[in-house]
Amino acid sequence: MNASAASDYEHASGDGLVALLEVWAPDAIVLDKEMTGPTGLDLLPYIRRRHPGTPVILVTAFGGAKVEAEALKRGAAYYIHKPFRVTRLLEVLRAEAGASYRRAIDDVFAPMPAA
């Protein structure tokens, strides 16, 4: 799979994500704690070993201080509790991702020109 085909890839299961990460190196990963198969917390050590430079943002509606501490201990760059503002996620992605990814985020979310 090439990067352009996988740039917007979404997978609902932990097993599917593992298979994808065997053939693709993303700029960043937004990972839900609650997934079928391995959970987001379970996958963090694998992702850290396989893609050590890739920032992982763990999101969840089921957590608290203990879950956040465990996520950070296992390698999450950030922990965001649901519900969250998309702008918060974009701020985290911009802070963690490389320059080319930041430009892509800026291009996608740039204000529309006045008509």
C-alpha positions, 0 to 999 in steps of 0.5 A: 500500500502506498502512502497516498492510498493510506493517508486517510485510512481508518480501521475499526479493529486492533488486528486490522491496524496491526496488519496495516502498520506492517506495510505502512508508516503513518505520520501520526496515529489517532488511536481509540482505547476501545477497539475490537481485538487488541485495545488501543492500550494493548497496541501502544507497545507494539506501535512504539517498537514498530514505529518509534518516531510516530506520535500516537494520540490515544482518545477515549470516553472510558478513562481517567487519571489511571488510564491516562497515566498508563497510556503515557507509560505505554508510549502515547504522546498525548491522551485526549478524553472524549468528547473533544473539539476537533481543533484540539486534535488538530493542535496536537497533530500539528505539534507532533507531526512533521513539517510536511504533515503540518502543511497538509493540515494547514491546507485542509483547514485553511479559511475559504477565500471570500467570494 
